[in-house]
Amino acid sequence: MAMIGDFSAAAGIRVPDSTLAREATALVRDSVSELIYDHSRRVYFFGALQGRDRNLGFDPELLYVAAMFHDLGLGEPFHGSGRRFEVDSADEARRFLRERQVPEDGVRRVWTAIALHTTPGVPEFMEPEVALVTAGVEYDVLGIGYHDISEADRAAVVALHPRPGFKRRILDAFTEGVRHKPQTTFGNVKADVLAHYVPGFVRGDFVRTILDSPWAE
């Protein structure tokens, strides 16, 4: 795994030793900041650790690709897309997988895992790869289930992919990733980010949208 070097394993979890995983690593590493790269790798490790501990039969390669691509859509090339960054990320992963003739069921799982990773309350009831991307994201960003992973395993992952100043830095990345398309935050967690960090932002209101619709009643 020349592209990954000493970063191929932590806490008994290994990155898949495959051409697909190496190419995903190379593409994402060349496309995102160190902050997002390290976060994406931790999402894989934390998601896989939870999958192992829950005895979930997940595909490590699909989980890895989904974890690596999940925040790609925050980048500048997608600021003008007009779509949710999760969808931009998912579409890039789908394109990557289809170019490599990955079976459509796997493509679907990866696309869904990425598209739903900021939609709490749904992924946990879906396929393991979908559930575990969200679990990894929630663990690394929100600390949900923090004590479900041992201190030793947690430390091993963070030693490979450190998180200095992560809370503020990831919030900055979220802000820059969605501030150019604020309408895409309606009804999802990124509206909270813009409300905190973008002066003048007005979040969409579901009730007002209903009451102000063109329907008479």
C-alpha positions as CSV (number, residue, x, y, z in Angstrom):
1,M,0.0,0.0,0.0
2,A,2.5,2.5,-1.1
3,M,0.1,5.4,-1.2
4,I,-0.8,4.9,2.5
5,G,2.5,3.9,4.0
6,D,2.4,3.6,7.7
7,F,-1.2,4.8,7.8
8,S,-2.8,1.5,6.8
9,A,-3.9,0.1,10.2
10,A,-5.1,1.2,13.6
11,A,-6.7,-0.6,16.6
12,G,-6.9,-3.9,14.6
13,I,-8.6,-2.3,11.7
14,R,-6.9,-2.3,8.3
15,V,-7.5,-0.2,5.2
16,P,-8.4,-2.6,2.4
17,D,-5.3,-3.5,0.4
18,S,-6.8,-3.1,-3.0
19,T,-6.4,-1.0,-6.1
20,L,-9.8,0.6,-5.5
21,A,-8.8,1.7,-2.0
22,R,-5.4,3.0,-3.1
23,E,-7.0,5.0,-6.0
24,A,-9.7,6.4,-3.7
25,T,-7.0,7.5,-1.2
26,A,-4.9,9.2,-3.9
27,L,-7.9,11.0,-5.4
28,V,-9.2,12.3,-2.1
29,R,-5.8,13.2,-0.7
30,D,-5.2,15.3,-3.8
31,S,-8.6,17.0,-3.6
32,V,-9.1,17.9,0.0
33,S,-7.3,19.6,2.9
34,E,-5.3,17.7,5.4
35,L,-8.1,18.4,7.9
36,I,-10.8,16.7,5.7
37,Y,-8.4,13.9,4.7
38,D,-7.6,13.0,8.3
39,H,-11.2,13.3,9.3
40,S,-12.3,11.0,6.5
41,R,-9.8,8.4,7.5
42,R,-10.9,8.5,11.1
43,V,-14.5,8.1,10.0
44,Y,-13.5,4.8,8.3
45,F,-11.6,3.6,11.4
46,F,-14.3,4.6,13.9
47,G,-17.1,3.3,11.7
48,A,-15.3,0.0,11.1
49,L,-14.5,-0.4,14.9
50,Q,-18.2,0.1,15.6
51,G,-19.1,-2.4,12.9
52,R,-16.7,-5.0,14.4
53,D,-18.1,-4.4,17.9
54,R,-21.7,-4.7,16.7
55,N,-20.9,-7.9,14.6
56,L,-22.1,-6.2,11.5
57,G,-21.2,-7.8,8.2
58,F,-20.0,-4.8,6.3
59,D,-17.8,-4.6,3.1
60,P,-14.6,-2.8,4.2
61,E,-13.9,-1.6,0.7
62,L,-17.3,0.1,0.3
63,L,-17.1,1.5,3.7
64,Y,-13.7,2.9,3.0
65,V,-14.6,4.6,-0.2
66,A,-17.8,6.1,1.3
67,A,-15.8,7.4,4.3
68,M,-13.1,8.9,2.1
69,F,-15.5,10.7,-0.3
70,H,-18.2,11.8,2.2
71,D,-17.0,15.4,2.5
72,L,-15.5,15.9,-0.9
73,G,-18.5,18.1,-1.9
74,L,-17.4,20.8,0.7
75,G,-14.6,21.8,-1.7
76,E,-14.5,24.9,-3.8
77,P,-15.3,23.1,-7.1
78,F,-18.7,22.4,-5.7
79,H,-19.5,25.8,-4.2
80,G,-21.7,26.8,-7.1
81,S,-23.4,23.5,-7.7
82,G,-26.7,24.6,-6.0
83,R,-27.0,21.1,-4.5
84,R,-26.4,19.8,-1.0
85,F,-22.7,19.0,-0.5
86,E,-23.6,15.5,0.6
87,V,-25.1,14.9,-2.9
88,D,-22.1,16.4,-4.6
89,S,-19.9,14.1,-2.6
90,A,-22.1,11.1,-3.3
91,D,-22.2,11.8,-7.0
92,E,-18.4,12.0,-7.2
93,A,-18.1,8.7,-5.4
94,R,-20.6,7.1,-7.8
95,R,-18.7,8.4,-10.8
96,F,-15.4,7.0,-9.3
97,L,-16.9,3.6,-8.7
98,R,-18.7,3.3,-12.0
99,E,-15.5,4.1,-13.9
100,R,-14.0,1.1,-12.1
101,Q,-16.9,-1.2,-12.9
102,V,-18.0,-1.7,-9.3
103,P,-21.4,-3.6,-9.2
104,E,-24.4,-1.3,-9.0
105,D,-25.5,-2.6,-5.6
106,G,-22.1,-1.4,-4.2
107,V,-22.4,1.9,-5.9
108,R,-25.9,2.4,-4.5
109,R,-24.7,1.6,-1.0
110,V,-21.8,4.1,-1.2
111,W,-24.0,6.8,-2.7
112,T,-26.7,6.4,0.0
113,A,-24.1,6.2,2.8
114,I,-22.7,9.6,1.8
115,A,-25.9,11.3,0.9
116,L,-27.5,10.4,4.2
117,H,-24.5,11.0,6.6
118,T,-26.0,14.2,8.0
119,T,-29.6,12.9,8.2
120,P,-29.8,11.4,11.7
121,G,-32.3,8.8,12.6
122,V,-32.4,7.0,9.2
123,P,-29.0,5.5,8.3
124,E,-28.8,3.3,11.4
125,F,-31.7,1.2,10.0
126,M,-30.2,0.7,6.6
127,E,-27.4,-1.5,5.2
128,P,-24.2,-1.8,7.4
129,E,-22.1,0.5,5.1
130,V,-24.7,3.2,5.3
131,A,-25.1,2.9,9.0
132,L,-21.4,2.9,9.7
133,V,-20.5,5.9,7.7
134,T,-22.9,7.9,9.8
135,A,-21.8,6.2,12.9
136,G,-18.2,7.2,12.1
137,V,-19.1,10.7,11.3
138,E,-21.1,11.1,14.5
139,Y,-18.3,9.6,16.5
140,D,-15.6,11.9,15.2
141,V,-17.6,15.1,14.9
142,L,-20.2,14.9,17.6
143,G,-18.7,12.4,20.0
144,I,-21.8,10.2,19.9
145,G,-21.0,6.9,21.5
146,Y,-17.6,8.2,22.6
147,H,-17.2,5.5,25.3
148,D,-18.3,2.7,23.1
149,I,-14.8,2.5,21.7
150,S,-12.0,1.8,24.1
151,E,-9.6,4.5,25.1
152,A,-6.7,2.5,23.6
153,D,-8.4,2.0,20.3
154,R,-9.5,5.7,20.1
155,A,-5.9,6.8,20.9
156,A,-4.5,4.5,18.2
157,V,-6.7,6.1,15.5
158,V,-6.0,9.6,16.6
159,A,-2.3,8.9,16.7
160,L,-2.4,8.0,13.0
161,H,-4.7,10.9,12.1
162,P,-4.4,13.6,14.7
163,R,-7.2,16.2,15.3
164,P,-5.5,19.4,16.6
165,G,-8.1,22.2,17.0
166,F,-10.5,19.9,15.2
167,K,-13.8,21.3,16.6
168,R,-13.2,24.9,15.3
169,R,-11.5,23.8,12.1
170,I,-14.2,21.5,11.0
171,L,-16.8,24.1,11.7
172,D,-14.8,26.5,9.6
173,A,-14.7,23.9,6.8
174,F,-18.5,23.3,7.0
175,T,-19.1,27.0,6.9
176,E,-17.0,27.6,3.8
177,G,-18.4,24.5,2.2
178,V,-22.1,25.6,2.3
179,R,-22.1,29.4,2.8
180,H,-22.3,29.9,-1.0
181,K,-25.4,27.8,-1.3
182,P,-27.4,28.5,1.9
183,Q,-30.7,27.3,0.4
184,T,-29.3,23.8,0.5
185,T,-29.2,23.8,4.3
186,F,-33.0,24.0,4.6
187,G,-34.1,21.2,7.0
188,N,-30.7,19.9,7.8
189,V,-27.9,20.3,10.4
190,K,-25.8,22.7,8.3
191,A,-28.4,25.4,8.9
192,D,-27.1,25.5,12.4
193,V,-23.5,26.1,11.2
194,L,-24.6,29.1,9.0
195,A,-26.7,30.5,11.8
196,H,-23.7,30.6,14.0
197,Y,-21.0,31.8,11.6
198,V,-22.6,33.7,8.7
199,P,-24.0,37.1,9.6
200,G,-27.4,37.8,8.1
201,F,-28.2,34.2,7.4
202,V,-31.9,33.4,7.8
203,R,-32.7,29.8,8.0
204,G,-35.7,28.4,6.1
205,D,-38.8,27.8,8.2
206,F,-40.9,24.7,7.4
207,V,-44.1,26.2,9.0
208,R,-43.8,29.4,7.0
209,T,-43.1,27.5,3.8
210,I,-46.4,25.7,4.3
211,L,-48.4,28.8,5.3
212,D,-47.0,30.9,2.5
213,S,-47.4,28.3,-0.3
214,P,-49.6,29.3,-3.2
215,W,-52.3,26.9,-2.1
216,A,-55.4,28.8,-0.8
217,E,-55.9,26.2,2.0
